[in-house]
Amino acid sequence: MGIISLVTGMPGASGFGSASTAEQVTEGVDASNLTAIVTGGAGGIGTETVRVLALRGAHVIIAARNLDAANDAKQLILKDNAAARVDILKLDLSSLKSIRAFVDNFNAMDLPLNILINNAGVMFCPYQLSQDGIEMQFATNHLGHFHLTNLLLEKMKQTAGVTGIEGRIVNLSSIAHLHTYEEGIRFDGINDQAGYSDKKAYGQSKLSNILHANELSRRFKGAATTCYVALHPSLKGQTGKYFLDCNEFKASPLARDEGLAKKLWDFSNKLINSAQQR
Ligand SMILES: NC(=O)c1ccc[n+]([C@@H]2O[C@H](COP(=O)([O-])OP(=O)(O)OC[C@H]3O[C@@H](n4cnc5c(N)ncnc54)[C@H](OP(=O)(O)O)[C@@H]3O)[C@@H](O)[C@H]2O)c1
């Protein structure tokens, strides 16, 4: 995927490009045997993702902090597709407690889990701390999804074992991962207000989404773009890759740094442990 495809929408090697729709890239895919969770499915890209996954037959759980917005999204989807299987569960990714409660509620539904789409995100917010005392964009976009993924991994592995269908975890990053702090991740001052930049903090969280996906794929081998990556049969067996407009894209050198991915993994676990002990 090069800059010309990016700007013009010309298809890349996959046959799809930035002008392709989620419906086009999943044409002919039967997802009726799949269950998916989409975080932030009550708005934006998340709602379109839920709509198209449900259109292809998947049972989709919208994980949302705003239940009214999630219900509106669900009703809109049902209007065009009365057979859509869409459920809603409360999730606030900026709260470790809410993430735990979401997973307990999801497990109580006794459903399989094939696909986890880590889509929710906050963008460019002024400096603020989450309930757990962690800088908000890092807490929501990365740490919340990191914790959620860890808590759901066992369920995904079980599902893959029973069904023989490989699970997929999709982290929504952004080209903004290129624009982060000089050191990549501010391990020594993740919560520092001094030097805080709303843009760089967003870039840092999006870089973290890629590093998380890379480290995840290294640790758990086998266990419009979102729908392509979640459903397209041509991607079977592929993992730890960054896709832009349905084509593999070379992420920044920092995003490809294995040492940094491992360091972020350990750092994230430490942050969660210390926040939970408070
Ligand atoms: N739009 C783009 O051009 C673009 C480009 C590259 C990457 N992305 C990435 O794509 C993803 C979706 O972007 P979008 O444009 O669809 O954003 P959006 O329209 O702002 O939607 C974000 C969704 O995330 C939810 N959310 C925010 N904070 C949350 C929290 N603490 N707990 C649970 N849900 C929360 C929002 O819910 P509320 O309604 O409650 O706020 C909303 O449903 C993001 O990860 C973004 O970084 C977007």
Ligand as a Chemical Component Dictionary entry (heavy atoms), coordinates in Angstrom:
data_LIG
# 
_chem_comp.id                   LIG 
_chem_comp.type                 NON-POLYMER 
_chem_comp.pdbx_formal_charge   0 
_chem_comp.three_letter_code    LIG 
# 
loop_
_chem_comp_atom.comp_id 
_chem_comp_atom.atom_id 
_chem_comp_atom.alt_atom_id 
_chem_comp_atom.type_symbol 
_chem_comp_atom.charge 
_chem_comp_atom.model_Cartn_x 
_chem_comp_atom.model_Cartn_y 
_chem_comp_atom.model_Cartn_z 
_chem_comp_atom.pdbx_ordinal 
LIG N1  N1  N 0  -12.024 8.175 12.117 1  
LIG C1  C1  C 0  -10.832 8.038 11.576 2  
LIG O1  O1  O 0  -10.501 8.676 10.578 3  
LIG C2  C2  C 0  -9.845  7.067 12.159 4  
LIG C3  C3  C 0  -8.622  6.926 11.495 5  
LIG C4  C4  C 0  -7.722  5.998 11.988 6  
LIG C5  C5  C 0  -8.020  5.263 13.115 7  
LIG N2  N2  N 1  -9.190  5.447 13.761 8  
LIG C6  C6  C 0  -9.460  4.637 14.951 9  
LIG O2  O2  O 0  -10.698 3.968 14.759 10 
LIG C7  C7  C 0  -11.366 3.793 15.987 11 
LIG C8  C8  C 0  -12.793 4.320 15.884 12 
LIG O3  O3  O 0  -12.742 5.669 15.496 13 
LIG P1  P1  P 0  -14.061 6.513 15.147 14 
LIG O4  O4  O 0  -13.628 7.546 14.166 15 
LIG O5  O5  O -1 -15.174 5.624 14.821 16 
LIG O6  O6  O 0  -14.298 7.235 16.549 17 
LIG P2  P2  P 0  -15.651 7.789 17.188 18 
LIG O7  O7  O 0  -16.669 8.083 16.157 19 
LIG O8  O8  O 0  -15.220 8.887 18.113 20 
LIG O9  O9  O 0  -16.159 6.536 18.028 21 
LIG C9  C9  C 0  -15.396 6.067 19.090 22 
LIG C10 C10 C 0  -16.236 5.112 19.885 23 
LIG O10 O10 O 0  -15.466 4.730 21.036 24 
LIG C11 C11 C 0  -16.285 4.863 22.172 25 
LIG N3  N3  N 0  -15.525 5.123 23.397 26 
LIG C12 C12 C 0  -14.752 6.174 23.696 27 
LIG N4  N4  N 0  -14.277 6.066 24.940 28 
LIG C13 C13 C 0  -14.764 4.909 25.442 29 
LIG C14 C14 C 0  -14.657 4.256 26.688 30 
LIG N5  N5  N 0  -13.951 4.777 27.709 31 
LIG N6  N6  N 0  -15.281 3.064 26.861 32 
LIG C15 C15 C 0  -16.018 2.533 25.877 33 
LIG N7  N7  N 0  -16.183 3.115 24.664 34 
LIG C16 C16 C 0  -15.570 4.304 24.457 35 
LIG C17 C17 C 0  -17.192 6.040 21.859 36 
LIG O11 O11 O 0  -18.290 5.999 22.730 37 
LIG P3  P3  P 0  -18.998 7.350 23.275 38 
LIG O12 O12 O 0  -20.052 7.655 22.284 39 
LIG O13 O13 O 0  -19.520 6.945 24.602 40 
LIG O14 O14 O 0  -17.946 8.404 23.353 41 
LIG C18 C18 C 0  -17.534 5.736 20.409 42 
LIG O15 O15 O 0  -18.576 4.799 20.323 43 
LIG C19 C19 C 0  -10.529 4.531 17.051 44 
LIG O16 O16 O 0  -9.745  3.589 17.747 45 
LIG C20 C20 C 0  -9.641  5.459 16.217 46 
LIG O17 O17 O 0  -8.423  5.703 16.867 47 
LIG C21 C21 C 0  -10.119 6.342 13.300 48 
# 
loop_
_chem_comp_bond.comp_id 
_chem_comp_bond.atom_id_1 
_chem_comp_bond.atom_id_2 
_chem_comp_bond.value_order 
_chem_comp_bond.pdbx_ordinal 
LIG N1  C1  SING 1  
LIG C1  O1  DOUB 2  
LIG C1  C2  SING 3  
LIG C2  C3  SING 4  
LIG C2  C21 DOUB 5  
LIG C3  C4  DOUB 6  
LIG C4  C5  SING 7  
LIG C5  N2  DOUB 8  
LIG N2  C6  SING 9  
LIG N2  C21 SING 10 
LIG C6  O2  SING 11 
LIG C6  C20 SING 12 
LIG O2  C7  SING 13 
LIG C7  C8  SING 14 
LIG C7  C19 SING 15 
LIG C8  O3  SING 16 
LIG O3  P1  SING 17 
LIG P1  O4  DOUB 18 
LIG P1  O5  SING 19 
LIG P1  O6  SING 20 
LIG O6  P2  SING 21 
LIG P2  O7  DOUB 22 
LIG P2  O8  SING 23 
LIG P2  O9  SING 24 
LIG O9  C9  SING 25 
LIG C9  C10 SING 26 
LIG C10 O10 SING 27 
LIG C10 C18 SING 28 
LIG O10 C11 SING 29 
LIG C11 N3  SING 30 
LIG C11 C17 SING 31 
LIG N3  C12 SING 32 
LIG N3  C16 SING 33 
LIG C12 N4  DOUB 34 
LIG N4  C13 SING 35 
LIG C13 C14 SING 36 
LIG C13 C16 DOUB 37 
LIG C14 N5  SING 38 
LIG C14 N6  DOUB 39 
LIG N6  C15 SING 40 
LIG C15 N7  DOUB 41 
LIG N7  C16 SING 42 
LIG C17 O11 SING 43 
LIG C17 C18 SING 44 
LIG O11 P3  SING 45 
LIG P3  O12 DOUB 46 
LIG P3  O13 SING 47 
LIG P3  O14 SING 48 
LIG C18 O15 SING 49 
LIG C19 O16 SING 50 
LIG C19 C20 SING 51 
LIG C20 O17 SING 52 
# 
